[in-house]
Amino acid sequence: MSDYLLEEHGLSPGKIYRLLSGSICPRPIAWVSTRDAAGNTNLAPFSFFNVVSVNPPVLGFSPLLDGDANPKDTIRNLGEVGECVVHISGEGLVEEMNATSAGLEHGDDEFAHAGLEKVAMAGVSVPRVASAPVAFGCRLREIIRFGDQPLAGNLVLAEVVSIHVDDALWDGRHVDAEALRPIGRMAGNDYARCSDLFEVERPASGSAMSRQQRGG
């Protein structure tokens, strides 16, 4: 067993990244489309992602600065047009999603690169992926920046203003996980399927929602 006080041991950012990404997993993946002021679109996946509020509905994802401390196009675009669409792709679009992680030149279109069709998303000016089963149209609330050094995070807080969901997935109360086939990010090139499930009954007081809010 090892214990590390970071200010004394001086672990490199690369080592910390590998420990964080290898132990905090599987991580859900935000597949985020944005656009700049000139109308150029960008599409990229981020696995530092989760729900951070329900009322109001807010999603959080954190693009890191690259090894040269440059920001992702997603962050640049949100500074020009404070809107985005956060997609949940499922396993059915994992190859296309992975293709959009390629390091294209600024202004190149990841939709075209991955062979994806764009369609309008209600409530925002940013397009969504036509074939994505779930998409959340969002307006930027805030970006919390953790520095200007390589691998520093930029926590994007995006408030949901519209939702697209495949009717085959959602009955108005429950999402059909077997139909969605959600995936999670592991370390390196590895992903995880969410197909091996087990149930643990939560204590009555353990939910953030009241019984009436849950519809029970």
Backbone bond lengths (Angstrom), bond angles and torsions (degrees), N, CA, C in turn:
res aa  C-N    CA-C-N  psi(-1)  N-CA   C-N-CA  omega(-1)  CA-C   N-CA-C  phi
1 M - - - 1.463 - - 1.531 109.06 -
2 S 1.333 115.91 139.13 1.459 120.51 -178.81 1.519 110.11 -126.94
3 D 1.313 115.89 144.30 1.459 122.83 175.66 1.522 108.35 -124.87
4 Y 1.328 116.15 138.39 1.456 120.58 -176.83 1.527 109.67 -129.61
5 L 1.309 116.85 122.89 1.454 121.82 166.98 1.518 105.82 -95.39
6 L 1.325 116.92 110.19 1.463 120.56 -166.18 1.519 113.26 -59.89
7 E 1.319 117.59 -35.37 1.465 118.34 -177.96 1.533 111.65 -69.99
8 E 1.346 117.09 -15.93 1.466 120.18 178.73 1.523 112.40 -101.50
9 H 1.335 117.36 -37.94 1.460 120.31 -174.33 1.525 113.28 -85.18
10 G 1.323 117.03 -23.50 1.459 119.59 175.53 1.513 114.54 61.06
11 L 1.326 117.35 43.01 1.457 119.74 175.29 1.518 109.48 -61.33
12 S 1.322 117.07 138.94 1.461 120.73 -178.54 1.524 110.19 -70.86
13 P 1.343 117.15 154.87 1.463 119.48 175.57 1.521 112.55 -55.65
14 G 1.348 117.33 -35.49 1.462 120.02 178.74 1.514 112.11 -62.95
15 K 1.329 117.30 -42.83 1.461 120.83 178.42 1.527 111.05 -66.60
16 I 1.325 116.10 -41.43 1.468 119.73 178.96 1.525 110.41 -63.94
17 Y 1.332 116.38 -40.69 1.463 119.91 177.67 1.522 110.90 -59.32
18 R 1.336 116.95 -46.46 1.455 119.90 -178.47 1.520 111.99 -65.21
19 L 1.327 117.35 -36.24 1.462 120.41 177.30 1.525 111.00 -68.75
20 L 1.325 116.81 -45.31 1.460 120.35 179.68 1.528 111.75 -63.16
21 S 1.333 116.34 -49.98 1.465 119.37 -175.20 1.517 112.16 -72.74
22 G 1.336 117.33 -23.84 1.455 119.98 179.19 1.504 114.68 -86.33
23 S 1.336 117.06 -18.90 1.463 119.85 -178.67 1.525 113.02 -108.81
24 I 1.315 117.71 -29.63 1.473 120.68 177.96 1.524 106.69 -93.77
25 C 1.305 115.39 85.51 1.456 120.73 -173.98 1.537 109.50 -162.20
26 P 1.337 117.99 159.91 1.466 125.72 -2.38 1.524 111.28 -72.25
27 R 1.307 116.07 150.38 1.457 121.54 -179.54 1.526 110.15 -110.22
28 P 1.327 117.93 134.96 1.472 119.24 174.15 1.516 110.30 -64.49
29 I 1.323 116.09 158.69 1.464 121.06 -173.31 1.530 109.52 -120.25
30 A 1.324 115.15 123.31 1.464 121.66 171.77 1.519 108.14 -91.06
31 W 1.310 116.62 120.97 1.472 122.02 177.19 1.516 105.59 -102.98
32 V 1.329 117.18 103.75 1.464 122.07 -162.27 1.525 111.55 -109.68
33 S 1.325 115.58 125.87 1.464 120.21 171.48 1.528 109.35 -104.24
34 T 1.340 114.84 141.18 1.463 122.76 177.13 1.527 107.86 -140.55
35 R 1.326 115.85 174.68 1.465 119.80 173.07 1.517 109.11 -145.74
36 D 1.334 115.73 154.57 1.461 119.35 176.50 1.524 110.07 -93.84
37 A 1.319 115.90 -179.50 1.463 120.39 -176.04 1.518 112.29 -65.21
38 A 1.334 117.24 -24.56 1.468 121.13 179.20 1.524 112.07 -85.10
39 G 1.328 118.29 -4.55 1.458 121.41 178.57 1.513 114.96 95.88
40 N 1.350 118.25 1.56 1.464 121.14 176.86 1.527 109.66 -72.28
41 T 1.319 116.37 133.55 1.458 119.92 -176.47 1.527 111.64 -101.27
42 N 1.318 114.57 155.84 1.455 122.55 177.83 1.523 108.06 -136.10
43 L 1.333 115.90 149.67 1.457 121.59 179.53 1.513 107.87 -144.11
44 A 1.346 117.58 125.51 1.463 120.23 -175.51 1.526 109.99 -154.26
45 P 1.353 117.18 147.90 1.462 121.27 177.69 1.533 111.82 -94.74
46 F 1.340 115.30 146.08 1.462 122.24 178.07 1.523 108.88 -139.71
47 S 1.337 116.09 126.84 1.462 119.19 -177.46 1.519 113.43 -101.13
48 F 1.339 118.22 -1.26 1.456 119.97 168.56 1.529 105.16 -88.33
49 F 1.339 116.05 85.00 1.472 121.87 -164.09 1.525 111.05 -154.21
50 N 1.348 115.03 143.07 1.462 119.68 171.53 1.532 110.86 -172.00
51 V 1.342 115.77 175.86 1.463 123.02 171.16 1.527 107.33 -79.28
52 V 1.327 117.59 134.35 1.461 119.46 178.36 1.523 113.00 -118.27
53 S 1.335 117.91 -13.19 1.466 121.18 176.90 1.524 108.48 -159.57
54 V 1.337 115.99 148.26 1.461 121.26 178.67 1.522 111.21 -106.66
55 N 1.326 117.53 -36.65 1.471 120.60 -178.36 1.526 108.78 -135.67
56 P 1.354 117.37 90.07 1.468 128.68 8.06 1.530 111.67 -76.36
57 P 1.346 117.56 156.78 1.461 119.90 178.10 1.529 110.66 -74.83
58 V 1.319 116.45 118.62 1.466 121.56 -178.02 1.524 108.41 -133.87
59 L 1.330 115.84 133.95 1.453 123.11 175.00 1.524 108.74 -107.72
60 G 1.333 116.06 149.61 1.451 120.82 177.59 1.516 111.16 -127.71
61 F 1.319 116.74 131.23 1.463 121.22 172.84 1.525 108.13 -142.20
62 S 1.332 116.35 154.13 1.456 119.56 -170.45 1.527 112.21 -133.26
63 P 1.333 117.80 92.52 1.463 120.18 172.26 1.530 110.47 -68.01
64 L 1.332 116.83 132.52 1.456 121.55 177.79 1.528 110.22 -87.08
65 L 1.329 115.85 149.81 1.460 119.19 166.40 1.527 108.28 -64.98
66 D 1.325 116.77 149.55 1.463 119.15 -177.85 1.531 110.82 -78.45
67 G 1.322 116.63 -174.45 1.464 121.19 -176.61 1.510 114.40 -64.12
68 D 1.347 117.08 -17.10 1.461 121.94 175.56 1.523 111.81 -103.41
69 A 1.333 115.93 12.28 1.475 122.96 178.56 1.521 113.37 68.89
70 N 1.344 116.50 25.65 1.462 120.38 176.53 1.522 109.97 -92.30
71 P 1.346 117.85 143.16 1.462 120.22 178.61 1.518 112.08 -78.64
72 K 1.331 115.68 154.38 1.458 121.41 174.01 1.532 109.38 -69.67
73 D 1.348 116.11 156.24 1.464 119.89 175.37 1.523 111.49 -58.12
74 T 1.322 117.12 -30.98 1.470 120.44 178.35 1.522 110.63 -56.24
75 I 1.329 116.76 -45.85 1.467 120.71 -179.69 1.522 110.86 -69.15
76 R 1.321 116.88 -42.11 1.472 119.71 177.13 1.523 110.66 -58.49
77 N 1.334 116.12 -46.02 1.463 119.90 -177.07 1.520 111.96 -65.49
78 L 1.333 116.54 -40.59 1.470 119.02 179.89 1.527 111.25 -64.24
79 G 1.322 116.97 -26.16 1.460 120.05 175.05 1.517 112.47 -71.02
80 E 1.338 117.02 -24.18 1.463 121.18 179.01 1.526 112.36 -95.88
81 V 1.321 116.42 -43.31 1.469 122.22 178.83 1.533 106.52 -129.97
82 G 1.307 116.99 108.93 1.456 121.65 -172.04 1.520 113.75 -81.31
83 E 1.312 115.96 53.76 1.462 121.94 178.72 1.526 108.72 -140.72
84 C 1.325 115.77 154.73 1.461 120.32 175.70 1.526 108.87 -157.49
85 V 1.316 114.96 166.87 1.468 121.29 171.00 1.517 107.14 -122.55
86 V 1.324 116.28 124.80 1.463 122.27 178.29 1.523 108.00 -102.13
87 H 1.332 116.38 115.88 1.460 122.14 -178.88 1.519 110.84 -100.72
88 I 1.325 115.79 148.46 1.454 123.09 167.02 1.527 105.67 -110.42
89 S 1.318 116.82 113.61 1.460 118.55 -168.29 1.519 113.42 -86.49
90 G 1.331 118.21 -36.83 1.455 120.09 -169.65 1.518 110.72 73.43
91 E 1.342 115.45 171.83 1.460 120.00 -176.08 1.525 112.69 -64.67
92 G 1.327 116.87 -26.11 1.456 120.22 -176.02 1.516 114.53 -62.52
93 L 1.329 117.66 -20.77 1.471 121.11 -178.45 1.530 111.68 -120.26
94 V 1.326 117.73 20.96 1.462 119.00 -174.04 1.529 111.74 -65.90
95 E 1.330 119.20 -35.46 1.461 120.14 179.58 1.524 111.20 -66.29
96 E 1.321 116.13 -43.42 1.472 120.19 178.27 1.535 110.26 -65.48
97 M 1.336 116.34 -42.10 1.454 119.46 178.38 1.523 110.84 -61.08
98 N 1.316 116.67 -44.47 1.464 120.28 178.96 1.524 111.16 -62.38
99 A 1.331 117.34 -37.45 1.469 120.77 179.40 1.524 111.60 -61.23
100 T 1.336 117.21 -31.69 1.464 120.14 -178.25 1.527 112.69 -78.33
101 S 1.337 117.76 -2.45 1.463 120.31 174.62 1.527 111.68 -86.98
102 A 1.322 117.25 -1.26 1.468 121.03 -179.96 1.527 110.57 -63.87
103 G 1.312 115.94 147.69 1.459 120.75 -179.35 1.516 112.07 -82.35
104 L 1.329 116.92 75.96 1.470 120.89 179.71 1.530 110.44 -78.06
105 E 1.311 115.03 164.18 1.461 120.17 175.70 1.524 109.91 -67.20
106 H 1.337 115.28 150.08 1.461 119.92 177.51 1.525 109.89 -56.95
107 G 1.326 116.62 129.24 1.454 121.67 -179.29 1.508 113.85 97.41
108 D 1.351 118.20 -17.83 1.461 120.33 175.29 1.526 109.82 -69.63
109 D 1.316 115.86 150.33 1.468 121.81 -171.53 1.534 110.66 -100.12
110 E 1.334 116.84 111.35 1.464 120.89 178.57 1.518 112.62 -68.02
111 F 1.327 118.04 -27.39 1.470 119.70 174.21 1.521 109.40 -56.92
112 A 1.332 116.19 -51.48 1.464 120.62 -179.33 1.522 111.04 -65.78
113 H 1.320 116.86 -40.65 1.460 121.24 -178.95 1.527 111.73 -59.00
114 A 1.334 116.44 -37.91 1.465 120.95 -178.02 1.524 113.04 -95.13
115 G 1.343 117.70 1.63 1.457 120.97 179.39 1.513 113.51 70.07
116 L 1.329 116.64 37.28 1.462 122.22 -176.46 1.526 111.22 -106.19
117 E 1.315 115.51 140.74 1.470 121.71 177.93 1.521 110.10 -86.21
118 K 1.326 115.72 138.98 1.458 121.87 174.88 1.515 110.00 -96.21
119 V 1.323 116.26 142.60 1.465 121.85 169.60 1.520 107.95 -137.47
120 A 1.326 116.20 159.94 1.461 120.70 -179.15 1.527 110.34 -68.55
121 M 1.322 115.10 146.50 1.458 122.38 175.57 1.518 108.53 -113.44
122 A 1.315 116.46 126.94 1.462 120.93 -178.20 1.521 110.94 -58.46
123 G 1.336 115.98 139.14 1.454 121.69 172.38 1.511 116.06 86.39
124 V 1.344 118.04 -13.18 1.467 121.19 179.81 1.523 109.42 -137.32
125 S 1.324 115.11 164.23 1.470 120.13 -179.73 1.519 112.80 -92.52
126 V 1.316 117.12 -3.21 1.466 122.58 -178.59 1.528 109.00 -89.52
127 P 1.333 119.18 135.05 1.464 120.23 179.08 1.521 111.75 -76.68
128 R 1.329 114.96 161.40 1.458 121.02 174.71 1.525 109.58 -112.56
129 V 1.332 115.05 167.36 1.457 121.84 173.91 1.523 108.12 -76.56
130 A 1.328 117.33 121.03 1.465 121.28 -173.41 1.521 112.45 -58.64
131 S 1.330 117.24 -36.59 1.459 121.11 -173.40 1.525 113.97 -90.91
132 A 1.324 118.76 -2.88 1.466 120.65 -179.73 1.523 110.01 -70.87
133 P 1.340 118.40 132.43 1.467 120.46 -175.88 1.515 114.12 -73.12
134 V 1.334 118.30 -25.83 1.466 122.23 179.98 1.520 108.23 -137.55
135 A 1.331 116.31 134.87 1.462 120.84 177.79 1.520 109.04 -148.29
136 F 1.324 114.87 141.52 1.461 121.73 -179.93 1.526 108.94 -119.74
137 G 1.338 116.33 115.47 1.450 120.43 174.06 1.518 109.14 -77.95
138 C 1.323 117.47 128.51 1.464 121.44 -171.08 1.523 111.94 -131.57
139 R 1.330 114.61 151.11 1.459 122.17 169.04 1.517 108.66 -113.31
140 L 1.310 115.21 140.05 1.454 120.62 -177.09 1.528 110.95 -67.49
141 R 1.321 115.67 129.31 1.461 121.18 171.16 1.523 111.07 -95.26
142 E 1.338 115.43 -44.89 1.465 119.08 -173.64 1.529 109.64 -167.18
143 I 1.312 115.82 150.23 1.461 121.83 167.46 1.525 107.23 -119.76
144 I 1.317 116.56 120.25 1.460 122.46 177.02 1.519 107.36 -98.25
145 R 1.325 116.16 115.83 1.460 121.44 -174.93 1.528 109.01 -100.99
146 F 1.333 116.19 131.39 1.455 121.62 -175.16 1.528 113.11 -101.85
147 G 1.311 116.99 20.38 1.450 120.82 176.27 1.508 112.04 130.71
148 D 1.337 115.85 178.23 1.461 120.98 -178.81 1.527 111.54 -117.72
149 Q 1.320 117.69 16.55 1.450 122.72 178.41 1.524 110.24 -90.12
150 P 1.351 118.33 158.18 1.465 120.66 179.05 1.527 111.97 -53.14
151 L 1.335 115.34 138.09 1.464 125.76 178.70 1.529 113.47 71.83
152 A 1.326 117.74 10.46 1.465 119.28 172.84 1.524 109.44 -69.12
153 G 1.324 116.05 142.34 1.453 120.41 -179.23 1.519 113.20 -87.15
154 N 1.325 114.48 157.78 1.466 123.24 174.57 1.524 106.64 -130.48
155 L 1.325 116.26 95.00 1.459 120.77 -173.49 1.526 109.89 -77.69
156 V 1.321 115.47 112.25 1.461 122.43 179.55 1.522 108.68 -92.69
157 L 1.312 116.24 122.75 1.459 122.26 173.68 1.521 107.34 -105.46
158 A 1.326 115.46 114.57 1.467 121.52 -171.84 1.523 109.51 -122.11
159 E 1.314 116.72 121.38 1.466 121.05 -178.11 1.528 110.49 -87.40
160 V 1.317 115.24 129.38 1.461 121.51 -178.34 1.520 110.01 -74.46
161 V 1.345 116.15 126.56 1.462 121.02 178.11 1.523 111.79 -117.14
162 S 1.342 117.56 -13.15 1.460 120.82 178.23 1.524 108.34 -155.62
163 I 1.325 115.04 155.76 1.466 120.87 -177.61 1.526 109.00 -135.74
164 H 1.325 115.62 134.12 1.461 122.09 167.53 1.515 107.37 -113.17
165 V 1.340 117.49 129.52 1.457 120.96 177.75 1.518 109.42 -143.58
166 D 1.312 116.51 135.53 1.459 122.46 176.70 1.524 108.85 -64.67
167 D 1.332 117.01 125.74 1.464 120.78 -178.05 1.520 112.59 -60.80
168 A 1.322 117.69 -22.32 1.459 120.59 178.13 1.525 112.01 -72.92
169 L 1.344 116.79 -14.85 1.464 120.54 -177.32 1.517 113.70 -96.24
170 W 1.328 116.92 -28.97 1.465 120.16 -168.65 1.518 109.94 -130.16
171 D 1.344 116.41 126.00 1.457 121.29 -179.57 1.524 112.48 -96.28
172 G 1.331 117.05 13.08 1.456 121.46 -177.45 1.511 112.66 97.67
173 R 1.334 116.31 -10.63 1.459 120.46 178.01 1.530 111.98 -136.48
174 H 1.323 116.49 -45.18 1.457 120.70 -176.20 1.530 110.91 -119.21
175 V 1.340 115.32 144.37 1.458 121.82 171.46 1.521 108.43 -91.51
176 D 1.313 116.81 132.91 1.456 122.60 178.65 1.533 108.29 -81.94
177 A 1.344 115.69 99.63 1.456 120.24 -176.40 1.522 112.25 -64.92
178 E 1.327 116.95 -32.41 1.470 119.30 179.14 1.522 111.18 -65.10
179 A 1.331 116.23 -34.87 1.467 119.60 178.20 1.534 111.40 -76.99
180 L 1.330 116.82 -37.92 1.463 120.42 -179.38 1.528 111.98 -71.32
181 R 1.327 116.52 -35.78 1.473 122.93 -176.49 1.534 111.15 51.88
182 P 1.347 116.27 59.83 1.459 119.28 -178.34 1.522 111.92 -64.38
183 I 1.324 115.37 150.50 1.452 121.95 178.02 1.518 109.29 -126.97
184 G 1.325 115.62 159.98 1.456 121.19 177.71 1.509 110.50 -130.88
185 R 1.304 115.41 154.35 1.467 121.80 -178.57 1.511 109.45 -89.89
186 M 1.315 115.88 133.22 1.449 122.88 173.07 1.534 107.58 -107.23
187 A 1.328 117.92 -158.00 1.460 120.81 177.62 1.526 110.04 -85.62
188 G 1.323 116.06 159.85 1.460 120.52 176.97 1.514 112.12 60.94
189 N 1.334 116.44 -131.05 1.463 122.15 179.72 1.520 112.80 -96.66
190 D 1.311 117.63 11.18 1.461 121.18 -172.80 1.528 112.70 -90.21
191 Y 1.340 113.86 142.79 1.459 122.64 173.52 1.530 108.24 -125.55
192 A 1.326 116.03 162.73 1.460 120.89 178.47 1.521 109.46 -125.25
193 R 1.328 115.63 139.98 1.456 120.93 170.38 1.526 109.24 -86.94
194 C 1.321 116.02 151.50 1.466 120.73 178.64 1.522 109.73 -104.73
195 S 1.327 116.07 50.94 1.468 120.85 -174.34 1.524 113.27 -104.51
196 D 1.325 118.09 -16.74 1.467 121.72 -179.38 1.523 108.12 -101.21
197 L 1.332 116.36 86.58 1.464 121.49 -172.60 1.522 111.15 -102.10
198 F 1.331 115.72 153.23 1.455 121.47 169.11 1.523 107.62 -140.74
199 E 1.316 116.98 157.42 1.462 122.29 -172.53 1.519 110.61 -113.10
200 V 1.322 115.84 135.52 1.454 123.33 172.54 1.518 106.97 -127.74
201 E 1.321 117.22 116.83 1.467 121.32 -177.18 1.519 109.92 -66.35
202 R 1.323 116.09 125.91 1.459 120.48 -179.41 1.523 109.89 -81.57
203 P 1.351 119.02 139.43 1.463 120.56 174.88 1.523 111.10 -57.95
204 A 1.323 116.79 152.28 1.470 121.64 -173.95 1.520 111.94 -57.19
205 S 1.327 118.05 -33.88 1.463 121.21 -177.18 1.521 112.29 -90.07
206 G 1.335 117.78 4.54 1.450 121.15 -172.11 1.509 115.49 -86.76
207 S 1.334 118.42 -6.43 1.455 120.76 -177.00 1.511 111.03 -95.03
208 A 1.337 115.59 145.96 1.469 120.05 176.66 1.518 111.57 -73.28
209 M 1.335 117.85 -16.75 1.464 122.70 -177.52 1.521 110.26 -104.56
210 S 1.325 115.64 144.23 1.463 119.50 173.80 1.510 109.70 -70.38
211 R 1.341 116.56 162.27 1.457 120.41 179.03 1.524 110.74 -58.38
212 Q 1.352 116.51 -38.49 1.469 119.97 -179.90 1.523 110.74 -66.68
213 Q 1.354 118.00 -40.24 1.454 121.01 178.91 1.522 111.86 -66.25
214 R 1.360 116.87 -33.86 1.450 120.59 179.84 1.523 111.51 -72.39
215 G 1.323 117.56 -14.69 1.461 121.49 -177.46 1.518 112.67 83.48
216 G 1.345 116.52 15.00 1.460 121.42 -178.97 1.521 112.49 -88.34
